[in-house]
Amino acid sequence: MVTPVNPPRLDGTSPPPLPDPWRRPAVSLPEGVRVRVLRLVYGDQRAAAELAARLTDRQAAGLDPLPTDPADLAPGLLHGYRREIRALPDDTRLLLLLAAADQYPVATHAFLRAVAAARLDTRPLEAAETAGIAYATAGGVGFRDAWTRIAAYETAAPADRRDAHRLLARVLHDDTELPRRSWHRGAGALGPSGRLAAELTAAADRARRSADPALAAALTARAAALRTDPREQSRLLARAAADAWHAGDTDQARTLAARTNTDALTGVLALRTGQAGEAFDALLAGAARGRAHSGQAMTTPGTASAPTTPTTPPADRPRLPLAVDPHAVDPHAVDPHSEHLLAAATEAAIYTGDLRRCREAMVVARRLGVEPPGVLPALAAAVDGRYGDARDLLEATAGRCGPGGDPTRLLHAGIAALMLGDHTRAATATVRAAAAARARGLTPGVSQAMEFRAYADFWTGRPQAAEAAALDALRQSYATGQDNGACHLQAALAMFAALTGDGDLCRERAAAARSYALAHGLGLPGALAQWALAFLDLGSGRYGAAAARLRALAAFGPGHGHRAVRHLATPHYVEAAVRAGDTRIARAAHADYDRWARAVRSPDDLALSARCQALLTPGAEALDHYRIALGLHADGTRAFERARTELLFGSALRRLRRRAEARDRLHSAREAFESFGAPHCAEAARAELRALGAPATAAHGGDTATARLTAQQLMVARMAAEGATNREIAARLALSPRTIDHHLRGVFTRLGIRSRIELVRLLAEAE
């Protein structure tokens, strides 16, 4: 595998906390920038502090890419390392250079063969070992740290570096080593060479087929440097930017992209870290113009779901049009990858919430003569109110979720299944999308698939699993520069916090998501965060506030609200509005929801529609609607909503003095809420039982200590038990120290303990 100049840490581990120098005087670094800075400097705290102080305001805000040249990351630190290297004997420096060239920026594992081929004496390495700079290993040389390795390479003269690369190229003969041999040949070139550039380009194609986009990026960027034709250089740089993005090296991708002018590349980058509305325009422009180099830049099969952010274009770079004339399409110049560009444009419309723009994409697809991809035609039909047609199209898309398929098609299959209310199939499709992206080396596609998997896990009664998966995807989104995806995950985590009744965490997550969403025109996470706050109000008995928040979703425009979220939230809005005494608008909202439920024939949607009808029906007549709802829930998968239906049904039965049936329903609801980790909802069921005069069973029973905690609380508890401070835990989980303090107080309360010593003991016993 490649060790890029700025290797991404894609193992899902939390970054270490940063020192005080990270606190810029005027600007607090956004979490995504903070995480990427740490990765760029290989986790070195001194380099991180130096780089943070050197960032421009735009870089600190995440608007421009971070530096990628080691000399620009921490020149002060690197200067000290270079001084150490220069103090070593010449023979020692030569061996260290050879070892560094073998490892950086592309790892080739050829040091020992090169030493043998050149008949070099390795004894001079003892001087480096004595100085604590490097040491001998079974495979060659190990450096004290990454910066020592960089210094060993950068300190050498250019001619010595070229000689080292040529020597390494001579000893790489195995068929599997040919791409790395080409890398060293290219790195050893004196100047432009069309022949070497062609060799590097072919080697990069081979690396892509081997699911090694980081190696492909390095090879293609070097091929571009060896070309003299500006158009060919731009094409290769666009391809290298795509490869760097797929490898998770966001800043390298954005830096390379700034040197090209490609609509498709701009759109795919903007989709995940820029303005989603601008992404839609650029992607549609790329598809409509059918430029072959646009498709080659970012739209190889399975890559439309894997995007970044463009940097500010140079002054002489033409700006994107604000909209695309769908009739100005040249049907004779169709890019074979236009289908993927249209799929990505559909994703942009989903993120913005401006689903009406799907009509524009449909016109372009027809003019190009390509089949509208993914959920595009279904969304267009739904926007037009053709719910029956939308259902048929969604069924066709959701059915394309077999194992080993294209990641983009699998992602769209998952989205289609979510719209149909088929959460089991949605979970299957999104898990397979993540696996397919991972197998192809498309790192950003993994976390994007996990964004939509969170919905399925949440509604099917696995909130703790969903929260844990979303937290892992959040860390990976930040690390790979997918700030738009991170915003979506923040909103999903706010919803999970609302379910567990953790008000402080819900409000913190929702505030972070809404702030970013408003700045980037992201209607989906903005609306989801608003729904989370309303759900929190609903669970806490603030019915008027919940109804007001959900009613506002209907008034929000693209970039602020979302038609699909507003639709999904209808059952909660009806409940809040009825309890607040305002049923007029609730009846109209329910009518549209019922029409969709009948069209898609989802048991869960039909059950929730029946529950809405029960809430809107006075007296004993409501009971039959509740029974219908529970019968439909039995064929569905939304276990949490079934528990809410039982709670509402039990409450209605209690008011009508149907004591025996009310008690059974309320006990069932309480047990379900406790299993979901929703204590405030369980308490509502116990309150109804107390009003009935029935005993309310204790919440915890014989549960283990860990079973009483939410996924977030358990994570915080384990870190605290390992000795991490509140500030260190906050840095790892992208939360404030105040929220961590709140979590720990909640942990102590739920476990009935008073100290971290007791926490260590309890967790040890539970595990």
C-alpha positions in Angstrom: 0.0 0.0 0.0 0.9 3.6 -0.5 2.1 5.9 2.2 1.0 9.3 0.8 2.6 12.5 1.7 -0.3 13.0 4.1 -1.5 9.5 4.8 -5.1 9.3 6.0 -5.7 7.3 9.2 -8.7 5.3 8.1 -8.9 2.8 11.0 -11.7 4.7 12.8 -9.6 5.4 15.8 -10.1 8.7 17.7 -7.5 11.4 17.2 -5.5 12.4 20.3 -6.5 15.6 22.0 -4.7 18.7 21.0 -2.6 21.0 23.1 -3.4 24.5 24.2 -1.6 26.1 21.2 -4.4 24.8 19.0 -6.6 27.5 20.4 -6.2 30.2 17.8 -6.6 33.7 19.3 -9.6 34.7 17.2 -10.9 31.5 15.5 -11.7 28.2 17.0 -10.9 25.5 14.5 -14.0 23.5 13.2 -13.8 19.8 14.2 -13.2 18.7 10.6 -10.2 21.0 10.2 -8.9 20.0 13.6 -9.0 16.3 12.8 -7.4 16.8 9.3 -4.6 18.9 10.8 -3.7 16.1 13.1 -3.6 13.6 10.3 -1.5 15.8 8.0 1.2 16.1 10.7 1.1 12.4 11.6 -0.4 13.1 15.1 2.6 15.2 16.2 1.4 17.7 18.8 4.2 20.2 18.1 3.7 20.1 14.4 -0.1 20.5 14.9 0.4 23.6 17.0 2.7 25.1 14.5 0.4 24.4 11.5 -2.6 25.7 13.4 -0.8 29.0 13.9 0.1 29.2 10.2 -3.3 28.7 8.8 -5.0 31.4 6.9 -8.5 32.5 8.0 -10.1 30.6 5.1 -8.1 27.5 5.8 -9.0 27.6 9.5 -12.6 27.9 8.5 -12.4 24.9 6.2 -13.0 27.0 3.0 -9.6 26.4 1.5 -7.5 23.2 1.5 -4.8 22.8 4.1 -1.2 22.7 3.0 0.1 19.4 1.8 3.8 20.1 1.2 5.7 19.0 4.4 7.8 22.2 4.1 4.6 24.2 4.6 3.2 22.2 7.4 5.7 22.7 10.2 8.9 24.3 8.8 10.2 25.2 12.2 9.9 21.6 13.4 11.4 20.2 10.2 14.3 22.6 10.4 15.4 21.1 13.7 15.1 17.6 12.3 17.1 18.5 9.2 19.9 19.8 11.5 20.0 16.4 13.2 20.3 14.7 9.8 23.0 17.0 8.5 25.1 16.2 11.6 25.4 12.6 10.6 28.2 11.1 8.4 27.7 11.2 4.7 27.5 7.4 4.4 24.8 7.3 7.1 22.8 10.1 5.4 23.0 8.1 2.1 21.5 5.0 3.7 18.8 7.0 5.4 17.9 8.7 2.1 17.6 5.3 0.4 15.4 4.1 3.3 13.2 7.2 3.2 12.8 7.1 -0.6 11.7 3.4 -0.2 9.0 4.5 2.3 8.0 8.1 1.4 5.8 9.1 -0.2 5.2 5.7 -1.7 6.1 2.5 0.2 7.9 0.0 -2.0 9.7 -2.4 0.5 12.8 -2.6 -1.6 15.5 -1.2 0.7 17.4 -4.4 1.4 17.4 -5.5 -2.2 18.7 -2.1 -3.2 21.5 -2.3 -0.6 22.5 -5.7 -1.9 22.4 -4.6 -5.6 24.6 -1.6 -4.9 26.8 -3.5 -2.5 26.4 -0.8 0.2 27.8 -1.2 3.7 25.1 -0.9 6.3 27.4 -0.4 9.2 27.1 3.4 9.0 23.5 3.0 10.2 25.0 2.6 13.7 25.6 6.3 13.9 21.9 7.0 13.3 21.0 4.4 15.9 23.4 6.0 18.4 21.8 9.4 17.8 18.3 7.9 18.3 17.3 8.9 14.8 16.8 5.5 13.2 17.3 1.8 13.8 17.7 -1.4 11.8 14.7 -3.7 11.4 14.1 -7.0 9.7 12.8 -5.2 6.6 15.3 -2.4 6.5 15.3 0.8 8.5 12.8 2.2 11.1 12.7 5.9 11.7 12.1 7.5 15.1 9.0 9.1 13.7 7.4 10.3 10.4 9.1 13.7 10.5 12.5 12.1 10.8 11.9 10.1 7.7 10.7 13.2 5.9 13.8 15.1 7.0 16.1 12.3 5.8 14.5 12.6 2.3 14.1 16.4 2.1 17.6 17.1 3.4 19.3 15.3 0.5 20.2 17.0 -2.8 17.8 16.6 -5.7 20.5 14.6 -7.7 21.0 12.2 -4.7 17.2 11.7 -4.5 17.0 10.8 -8.2 19.8 8.3 -7.8 18.1 6.7 -4.8 14.8 6.3 -6.8 16.6 4.9 -9.8 18.4 2.3 -7.7 15.1 1.3 -6.1 13.5 1.0 -9.5 16.2 -1.4 -10.7 15.4 -4.0 -8.0 11.6 -4.0 -8.4 11.0 -6.8 -10.9 8.0 -8.8 -9.7 4.8 -8.3 -11.7 2.9 -7.0 -8.6 5.7 -4.4 -8.1 5.5 -2.8 -11.5 3.4 0.2 -10.5 5.9 1.0 -7.7 8.8 0.5 -10.1 7.1 3.0 -12.4 6.8 5.4 -9.4 10.5 5.3 -8.8 11.3 5.7 -12.5 9.1 8.8 -12.6 10.6 10.2 -9.4 14.1 9.7 -10.8 13.4 11.5 -14.1 15.4 14.7 -14.8 12.6 16.5 -16.7 9.5 16.1 -18.8 9.1 12.7 -20.6 6.1 11.6 -22.5 7.2 8.0 -22.4 7.6 7.9 -18.6 4.3 9.8 -18.3 2.5 7.2 -20.3 4.1 4.4 -18.2 3.0 6.1 -15.0 -0.5 6.6 -16.4 -0.8 2.9 -17.2 0.6 2.0 -13.8 -2.0 4.2 -12.2 -4.8 2.4 -14.1 -3.4 -0.9 -12.7 -3.4 0.5 -9.2 -7.0 1.6 -9.5 -8.0 -1.9 -10.6 -6.3 -3.2 -7.5 -8.4 -0.8 -5.3 -5.3 1.3 -4.4 -6.4 4.9 -5.1 -3.6 6.4 -3.0 -1.0 4.8 -5.2 -3.0 5.8 -8.3 -3.0 9.4 -7.1 0.7 9.5 -6.6 1.4 8.0 -10.0 -1.0 10.2 -11.9 0.2 13.4 -10.2 3.8 12.5 -11.2 2.6 11.7 -14.7 1.1 15.2 -14.9 4.4 16.7 -13.8 6.2 15.0 -16.6 3.8 16.3 -19.3 4.2 19.6 -21.1 0.8 19.9 -22.8 -1.4 22.0 -20.4 -4.6 20.2 -21.5 -3.1 16.8 -20.8 -1.7 18.0 -17.5 -5.2 19.3 -16.5 -6.8 16.0 -17.4 -4.2 14.0 -15.4 -4.5 16.3 -12.4 -8.2 15.9 -12.4 -7.8 12.2 -12.3 -5.2 12.4 -9.6 -7.6 14.6 -7.5 -10.3 12.0 -7.9 -7.9 9.3 -6.8 -6.7 11.3 -3.8 -10.3 11.9 -2.8 -11.2 8.2 -3.0 -8.2 7.5 -0.8 -9.5 9.9 1.8 -6.8 12.5 1.2 -9.1 15.5 1.1 -6.6 18.3 1.1 -4.5 16.8 -1.6 -7.6 16.3 -3.7 -8.7 19.9 -3.3 -5.2 21.2 -4.0 -4.9 19.2 -7.2 -8.5 20.2 -8.2 -7.7 23.9 -7.9 -5.3 23.4 -10.9 -8.0 22.0 -13.2 -11.3 23.3 -14.7 -13.8 20.5 -14.8 -17.5 20.8 -14.0 -17.9 17.2 -13.0 -14.9 17.3 -10.6 -16.1 20.6 -9.1 -19.6 19.2 -8.5 -18.5 15.9 -6.9 -16.1 17.8 -4.6 -18.8 20.3 -3.6 -21.4 17.6 -3.0 -19.6 16.5 0.2 -17.9 19.6 1.5 -19.2 22.6 -0.3 -22.5 24.2 -1.2 -24.8 21.4 -2.2 -26.8 23.8 -4.5 -23.6 24.6 -6.4 -22.8 20.9 -6.6 -26.1 20.2 -8.3 -25.4 22.9 -10.9 -21.9 21.7 -11.6 -22.9 18.1 -11.8 -25.8 18.8 -14.1 -23.5 21.0 -16.3 -20.9 18.2 -16.5 -23.6 15.6 -17.5 -25.2 18.0 -20.0 -22.0 18.9 -21.7 -20.9 15.3 -22.0 -17.2 16.2 -21.6 -15.1 13.0 -21.7 -12.5 14.4 -19.4 -15.2 15.4 -16.9 -16.3 11.8 -16.7 -12.8 10.5 -16.4 -12.1 12.9 -13.6 -14.5 11.6 -11.0 -17.1 9.2 -12.3 -15.6 5.8 -12.8 -18.2 3.2 -11.8 -19.1 3.4 -8.2 -17.6 6.8 -7.6 -20.6 9.2 -7.8 -21.3 8.6 -4.2 -17.7 9.5 -3.2 -17.1 13.3 -3.2 -15.0 16.7 -1.6 -14.9 20.5 -1.8 -13.6 22.8 -4.4 -11.3 25.5 -3.4 -11.9 29.1 -4.4 -11.3 29.1 -8.2 -8.5 31.2 -9.6 -9.5 34.6 -10.9 -9.1 33.5 -14.5 -11.1 30.3 -14.0 -14.6 30.6 -15.5 -17.3 30.5 -12.8 -20.0 27.9 -12.9 -23.4 29.0 -14.2 -26.0 29.3 -11.5 -28.3 27.0 -13.4 -28.1 24.8 -16.5 -30.3 25.0 -19.5 -31.4 21.4 -19.8 -32.3 21.9 -23.5 -28.8 23.0 -24.3 -27.5 19.5 -24.3 -25.5 18.0 -27.2 -26.8 14.5 -27.5 -23.9 13.6 -29.8 -21.3 14.3 -27.2 -22.6 12.2 -24.4 -20.1 11.2 -21.7 -20.5 7.5 -21.0 -20.4 8.3 -17.3 -23.2 10.8 -17.4 -25.4 8.4 -15.5 -23.1 8.7 -12.5 -23.1 12.5 -12.7 -26.9 12.5 -12.8 -27.0 10.1 -9.8 -24.7 12.5 -7.9 -26.8 15.4 -8.9 -29.8 13.6 -7.4 -27.9 13.2 -4.2 -27.2 16.9 -4.2 -30.9 17.6 -4.6 -31.6 15.2 -1.6 -29.1 17.0 0.5 -30.4 20.5 -0.3 -34.0 19.5 0.0 -34.9 21.2 -3.3 -36.4 18.0 -4.8 -38.1 20.0 -7.5 -34.8 20.3 -9.3 -35.0 16.6 -10.0 -37.2 17.6 -12.9 -34.3 19.5 -14.5 -32.1 16.3 -14.1 -34.9 14.3 -15.7 -34.9 16.6 -18.8 -31.1 16.3 -19.1 -31.3 12.5 -18.9 -33.9 12.4 -21.6 -31.9 14.7 -23.9 -28.8 12.5 -23.3 -30.8 9.3 -24.1 -29.7 7.7 -20.8 -31.9 6.0 -18.3 -32.5 8.3 -15.3 -30.4 6.7 -12.5 -31.3 5.6 -9.0 -34.1 7.4 -7.2 -34.1 10.4 -9.6 -37.3 9.4 -11.6 -39.1 8.4 -8.4 -38.3 11.7 -6.7 -39.5 13.6 -9.8 -42.8 11.6 -9.7 -43.3 12.2 -6.0 -42.7 15.9 -6.4 -45.4 15.9 -9.1 -47.8 14.1 -6.7 -47.7 10.9 -8.8 -47.4 8.7 -5.8 -48.3 5.4 -7.5 -45.7 5.9 -10.2 -43.1 6.9 -7.5 -43.8 3.7 -5.7 -43.2 1.5 -8.7 -40.0 3.3 -9.6 -38.8 3.1 -5.9 -39.5 -0.6 -5.9 -37.5 -1.1 -9.0 -34.5 0.8 -7.5 -34.7 -0.8 -4.1 -34.7 -4.2 -5.8 -31.1 -3.6 -7.1 -29.5 -4.4 -3.8 -27.7 -7.6 -4.5 -24.2 -8.2 -2.9 -21.1 -7.1 -4.8 -22.9 -4.4 -6.8 -22.0 -0.9 -7.7 -21.7 1.3 -4.5 -23.8 4.2 -6.1 -26.6 1.9 -7.2 -26.6 0.2 -3.8 -26.7 3.5 -2.0 -29.7 4.6 -4.1 -31.3 1.2 -3.4 -31.0 1.9 0.3 -32.5 5.4 -0.1 -35.4 4.0 -2.2 -36.1 1.3 0.5 -36.1 4.0 3.2 -38.7 6.0 1.2 -40.8 2.9 0.9 -40.6 2.3 4.6 -38.7 -1.0 4.0 -36.1 -0.6 6.7 -34.8 -4.1 6.6 -34.0 -3.9 2.9 -32.6 -0.4 3.5 -30.2 -1.7 6.1 -29.1 -4.5 3.8 -28.5 -2.2 0.8 -26.6 0.4 2.8 -24.4 -2.2 4.5 -23.6 -3.7 1.0 -22.9 -0.2 -0.4 -20.4 0.4 2.4 -18.8 -3.0 1.7 -18.7 -2.4 -2.0 -17.1 1.0 -1.6 -14.5 -0.4 0.9 -13.6 -3.3 -1.5 -13.0 -0.7 -4.3 -10.9 1.5 -2.1 -13.5 4.3 -2.2 -13.1 5.4 1.4 -15.6 8.4 1.4 -18.3 6.1 0.0 -18.2 4.0 3.2 -19.3 6.8 5.6 -21.8 8.1 3.1 -23.6 4.8 3.1 -23.5 4.7 6.9 -25.3 8.0 7.0 -28.4 6.4 5.5 -28.0 3.1 7.4 -28.4 5.1 10.6 -32.1 5.8 9.7 -32.8 2.1 9.3 -31.1 1.1 12.5 -32.9 3.8 14.4 -36.4 3.0 13.3 -36.1 -0.7 13.6 -35.4 -0.5 17.4 -31.6 -0.5 17.3 -30.8 3.0 18.5 -27.7 2.1 20.4 -26.2 0.2 17.5 -27.2 3.1 15.2 -25.6 5.7 17.5 -22.3 3.7 17.7 -22.2 3.3 14.0 -23.0 6.9 13.4 -20.3 8.1 15.8 -17.7 5.9 13.9 -18.9 7.3 10.6 -18.8 10.8 12.0 -15.1 10.4 12.9 -14.4 9.0 9.5 -16.3 11.8 7.7 -14.3 14.5 9.5 -11.0 12.6 8.8 -11.7 12.3 5.1 -13.0 15.9 4.7 -16.7 15.0 4.2 -18.0 17.9 6.3 -21.5 17.8 4.7 -21.8 14.1 5.6 -20.5 14.9 9.1 -23.3 17.5 9.4 -25.9 14.9 8.4 -24.5 12.5 11.0 -24.6 15.2 13.7 -28.3 15.7 13.0 -28.9 11.9 13.1 -27.0 11.8 16.5 -29.2 14.7 17.7 -32.2 12.5 16.9 -30.7 9.5 18.8 -30.1 11.8 21.8 -33.7 13.0 21.6 -34.8 9.4 21.7 -32.8 8.7 24.9 -34.0 12.0 26.5 -30.5 13.5 26.7 -31.6 17.1 26.2 -28.2 18.8 26.5 -26.6 16.5 24.0 -29.5 16.7 21.6 -29.4 20.5 21.6 -25.6 20.6 21.2 -25.7 18.2 18.2 -28.7 19.9 16.7 -27.1 23.4 17.0 -23.9 22.2 15.4 -25.8 20.6 12.5 -28.2 23.5 11.9 -25.4 26.1 12.0 -23.4 24.2 9.3 -26.5 23.3 7.3 -27.6 26.9 7.0 -24.2 28.0 5.9 -24.0 25.3 3.2 -27.5 25.1 2.0 -28.1 21.6 3.4 -31.8 21.1 3.9 -31.7 17.4 4.9 -29.5 17.7 8.0 -31.1 21.1 8.9 -34.6 19.7 8.9 -33.5 16.5 10.6 -31.9 18.6 13.4 -35.2 20.6 13.8 -37.1 17.3 14.0 -34.8 16.0 16.7 -35.5 19.1 18.8 -39.2 18.7 18.2 -39.0 15.0 19.2 -37.2 16.0 22.4 -40.0 18.5 23.1 -42.7 15.8 22.4 -41.0 13.3 24.7 -40.8 15.9 27.5 -44.4 16.9 27.2 -43.8 20.3 25.5 -46.4 19.7 22.9 -46.9 23.3 21.8 -43.2 23.7 21.2 -43.0 20.4 19.3 -45.9 21.3 17.1 -44.4 24.8 16.3 -41.0 23.3 15.3 -42.6 20.7 13.0 -45.0 23.1 11.5 -42.1 25.4 10.6 -40.6 22.6 8.5 -43.3 23.2 6.0 -42.4 26.9 5.7 -38.6 26.3 5.2 -37.2 26.6 1.7 -34.5 24.5 0.1 -31.4 24.5 2.1 -33.4 25.1 5.3 -36.1 22.4 5.3 -36.8 19.2 3.6 -40.0 17.8 2.1 -39.2 14.2 2.9 -38.3 15.0 6.5 -41.4 17.0 6.9 -43.4 14.0 5.6 -41.6 11.5 7.8 -42.3 13.7 10.9 -46.0 13.9 10.2 -47.0 11.3 12.8 -45.1 13.2 15.5 -46.6 16.5 14.3 -50.1 15.1 14.5 -49.5 13.9 18.0 -48.1 17.2 19.2 -50.8 19.3 17.5 -53.6 17.2 18.9 -52.2 17.3 22.4 -51.7 21.1 22.0 -55.3 21.4 20.9 -54.6 22.5 17.3 -56.0 19.9 14.8 -56.8 21.9 11.7 -53.4 21.8 10.0 -52.8 18.4 11.5 -55.7 16.9 9.6 -54.4 18.3 6.3 -50.9 16.9 7.0 -52.4 13.5 7.9 -54.4 13.4 4.6 -51.3 13.7 2.5 -49.4 11.3 4.7 -52.2 8.8 4.4 -52.3 9.1 0.6 -48.6 8.3 0.4 -49.0 5.4 2.9 -51.7 3.9 0.8 -49.7 4.3 -2.4 -46.5 2.6 -1.1 -48.5 0.1 1.0 -45.8 0.0 3.7 -47.2 -1.6 6.9 -45.3 0.9 9.1 -46.6 3.9 7.2 -50.1 2.5 7.2 -49.8 1.8 11.0 -48.7 5.4 11.7 -51.5 6.8 9.5 -54.0 4.8 11.5 -52.4 6.1 14.7 -52.8 9.7 13.4 -56.5 8.9 12.6 -56.9 7.6 16.2 -55.5 10.8 17.7 -57.8 12.9 15.5 -60.8 10.8 16.4 -62.6 11.6 19.8 -63.8 9.1 22.4 -64.2 5.4 22.1 -64.2 5.5 18.3 -60.5 6.1 18.4 -59.8 2.6 19.8 -60.5 0.7 16.6 -58.0 2.9 14.8 -55.4 2.1 17.5 -56.1 -1.6 17.1 -55.7 -1.4 13.3 -52.4 0.5 13.8 -51.1 -2.2 16.1 -52.1 -5.0 13.7 -50.2 -3.2 10.9 -47.2 -2.7 13.2 -47.0 -6.4 13.6 -46.1 -6.7 10.0 -43.6 -3.8 10.1 -40.2 -3.1 11.4 -40.5 0.3 13.3 -40.3 -1.2 16.8 -39.9 2.2 18.5 -43.0 3.7 16.8 -45.0 0.6 17.7 -44.1 1.2 21.4 -45.3 4.8 21.0 -48.5 3.6 19.6 -49.0 1.2 22.5 -48.3 4.1 24.9 -50.9 6.3 23.2 -53.4 3.4 23.0 -52.9 2.6 26.7 -53.4 6.2 27.7 -56.6 6.4 25.7 -57.8 3.1 27.3 -57.1 4.5 30.7 -59.1 7.6 30.1 -62.0 5.4 28.9 -61.6 3.2 32.1 -60.6 0.1 30.2 -58.2 -0.8 33.0 -57.1 -4.4 32.1 -56.3 -3.7 28.5 -54.7 -0.4 29.4 -52.4 -2.0 31.9 -51.2 -4.6 29.4 -50.5 -2.0 26.7 -48.7 0.3 29.0 -46.5 -2.4 30.5 -45.6 -3.5 27.0 -44.7 0.0 26.0 -42.6 0.5 29.1 -40.6 -2.6 28.5 -40.0 -1.7 24.9 -38.8 1.8 25.8 -36.5 0.5 28.5 -34.9 -2.0 25.9 -34.4 0.9 23.5 -32.6 3.0 26.2 -35.4 5.7 26.1 -35.9 6.4 29.9 -38.1 9.5 29.5 -40.5 7.5 27.3 -40.5 4.6 29.8 -41.2 7.1 32.6 -44.2 8.4 30.6 -45.5 4.8 30.5 -44.9 4.4 34.2 -46.7 7.7 34.9 -49.8 6.3 33.0 -49.5 3.1 35.0 -49.4 5.1 38.3 -52.5 7.1 37.2 -54.2 3.7 36.5 -53.3 2.6 40.0 -51.2 -0.3 38.7 -47.6 -1.0 39.9 -44.9 0.4 37.6 -42.1 -2.1 37.5 -38.6 -0.7 38.2 -36.7 0.4 35.1 -33.5 -1.6 35.5 -34.4 -5.0 37.0 -31.6 -7.4 36.5 -29.8 -5.5 33.8 -26.1 -5.3 33.7 -24.4 -2.0 34.4 -23.6 -1.4 30.7 -27.1 -2.3 29.6 -28.5 0.8 31.5 -26.3 3.2 29.5 -26.8 4.7 26.0 -24.0 4.0 23.4 -22.7 7.5 23.9 -22.8 7.2 27.7 -21.0 3.8 27.6 -18.3 5.2 25.4 -17.7 8.1 27.8 -17.8 5.8 30.8 -15.2 3.5 29.3 -12.9 6.4 28.4 -13.3 7.8 31.9 -12.6 4.4 33.4 -9.4 4.2 31.4 -8.2 7.4 33.1 -9.0 10.0 30.3 -9.9 13.5 31.6 -13.2 15.2 30.6 -11.2 17.5 28.2 -9.5 14.5 26.5 -12.8 12.7 26.1 -14.4 15.8 24.6 -11.6 16.1 22.1 -12.0 12.5 21.0 -15.8 12.6 20.6 -16.1 16.1 19.1 -18.1 17.4 22.1 -17.6 20.1 24.7 -16.2 19.3 28.2 -19.4 20.6 29.6 -21.4 17.9 27.7 -18.9 15.2 28.8 -19.5 16.4 32.4 -23.2 16.1 31.9 -22.8 12.6 30.4 -20.7 11.4 33.4 -23.3 12.8 35.8 -25.9 10.8 33.9 -23.7 7.7 34.0 -23.3 8.0 37.8 -27.0 8.5 38.2 -28.0 5.5 36.1 -25.5 3.3 37.8 -26.1 4.6 41.3 -22.4 5.4 41.9 -20.5 8.5 43.1 -16.9 8.1 41.9 -14.7 7.0 39.0 -13.3 4.3 41.2 -16.8 2.7 41.5 -17.2 3.2 37.8 -14.0 1.2 37.1 -15.2 -1.6 39.3 -18.7 -1.8 37.8 -17.4 -1.8 34.2 -14.9 -4.5 35.1 -17.6 -6.6 36.6 -20.0 -6.1 33.6 -17.3 -7.0 31.0 
